[in-house]
Structures are given as structure tokens and as C-alpha cells.
């Protein structure tokens, strides 16, 4: 009962009204009739003001965080509710944790129960009664996910704050306790592409478990959400720990360490899968028809002494002077004189290249050099 006692201690006028319910004075408005109700569910504490005060305002007024409303695993499993007695008797093992999965509208869909020995079972609650199974449905086909602070998650997305996808409910709780928002569909085989819409216009980091299934899951999630997310990228937070996850990471790292990891990784290119159908064709703009397109990379490759530098000197001469190049003898075209930048890591500018460009007919006033050679 430590979790609920801590929350109750923050309010005035607390009065018990049932086995799992209390009423108290709301700290936001001038409350004289205990219009605040506090209720314990199977895994969290619900707070509601009947006068309409916002939850965020209530929590801020008494110095609580949204994460304070989620019961610890110890608190969840220490309660002997009838459904828990039934579940443990049926499975023959002690219940260690329970996670309620919701749909994109925030409505309850199903629950995942973890029994001792990492024995996971799915079930559905109705009127505080538990039925094992998913009504003959496969978990990955069900559009549901675990996100205990869904309102906070949606606000983070709206505010442009980075959100996370992880493998497993335990990691979602770890992130929430550290001040970050994440979601999961469950294990590596439970990902449902239908929940991708959660990440519309979001900055998303997929935190991959360091094993083959975890990395494959991360790649699939990244591929599916990249079509709707503002950005999507993968980070393996524990590359040196076999099968390590974000919960393992925080055993030896601080929140500041994690922020540094995320920010430093932002400098890497994000992977974004784009449908070819969404790409518009563009005509090629030629610098020299057939041979050199504008805005693209063109390579001239050959062994030493075959004339690569001579060819580039003639091309630069054509560009800067507007004269016909060696490529255009049979198909001349007009070219407005332009500027060039020549990068040399081999030949000396004053001893070699200036002479060769002059002889090729280049307008040297339109040429800039980045020279890295040592003329001494």
C-alpha cells in the first residue's frame, strides 16, 4: 500500500469511501465538499475531480508526477483480488506483473500477465473478472499497445518531443520512471503495423534489444512507421551486453547519459522508407549533354597517365569560357560561361594545373581552388 499512501498523503480531507476508493479536497479549485475521487485499479491510481479540474493541474498543485500514479509491481501483485487468486490457481504460479493494453483511442483491449519464471499469458478483463485468451485472435493482429501514460505520450508527440518504441512492457515502465514516453506491443513477435498511426509526425527512436529478434523487430518497426513519422531511427543502447535492453542500460547509466546518447545519435542519418510511387520523375538537366548531368556526381576513372587530369582541364575550360568542349565536337551546343571549383590532392596548382588550364583555354578568373598539396 506504499504507493497509494504516498499519493493520499499529498491531499487534504482524505476519507475512505470503499475498499479501493477515497475522496479528498481538490487542490486546484476552492473545494468545500471533497469533490476529488481517488481509486486504485489493478495497476494504477485514478484521480478525478468532479468539478472538472485537469489532472495535470491537480498533480502539479500537490507536487506529484504522472508516473507516481502507476503502481509498482510489488503493489500490484501483493493485492489478493479474486481475479488474481483465480489466475494464480489456474496457472499454478505466482503473478509478478500485469500490463493493460489499449487501442489508439485509449480504450481497454486486453491484458498481459507475467507469472514467475517469465511465463506470459494474455487475458481480457470484464467487470473485474479475468478470462484467459484473446477470443481466438492472434496478438500481432490486434491493434493494441501498452502505454500507461497515453495522454502524456500524445502530448509529447504534439510538442515534438522524442518518443520511443521498445520491446516489452518493462522497458516502457523504465522509460516512464526516467521521464520519457514509450510504447510497446509486447514481445518481438507482437508488433502490429496497425499501431503505426500513433507515430504520425512524431520523432521516434526505436530502442532495440541487443539480439537478433530485437534488431529484426526494430528494423520492421522503423520501416512501418517511417512512412508516417517525422523521423524514425534505431539505437541499440547496450551494444556490449548480449540481449541487453534499455532497462539494462539504466543500471549503469544516468538520464543525462541517455540524453547524450540520443542527441549524439541524432547527428547520424535517419532511415526513411519512401514509396517509389510518391516520387515525381524529373527531367535530367545536362551540363554537357549525355556525359555530365547537373547536380549529380560524375566520375572519370582510369589508370595513371591516361589523361584524366587533361580531360578535366578541358571540361573546366569549356565551362568557364563557354566554348565547345571535346565532348561536343559532333553535337555542339551553347553554354553560358560559369564558375568552377577544382580540388587537387595530387598536382601542384602553381607548378602544374595553372599552366594546363591556361593552355586549355580556361578563364582563370572564374576558377577557385582548394589545394592540399605541399609545394615544398
Buried (B, 14 or more C-beta within 10 A) or exposed (E): EEBBEEBBEBBEBBEEEEEBEBBBBBBBBEBEEBBBBBBBBBBBBEBBBEEEBEBEEBBEBBEBBBBBBBBBBEBBBEEEBEBBEBBBEEBEBEBBBBBBBBBBEEEEBBBBBBBEEEBBBBBBBEEEEBEBEBEEEEBBEBBBBBBBBBEBBBEBBEEEBBBBBBBBBBBBBBBBBBEBBBBBBBBBEBBBBBBBEBBEEBBBBBBBBBBEBBBBBBBBBBBBBBBBBBBBBBBBBBEEBEEBBBBBBBEEBEEEEBBEBBEEBBEEEBEBEEEEEEEEEEEEEBBBBEBBBEEEEEEEEEEEEEEBBEBBBBBBBBBBBEBBBBBBEEEEEEBEEBEBEBEBEEBEBEEBBBEBBEEBBBBEEBBEBEBEBEEE
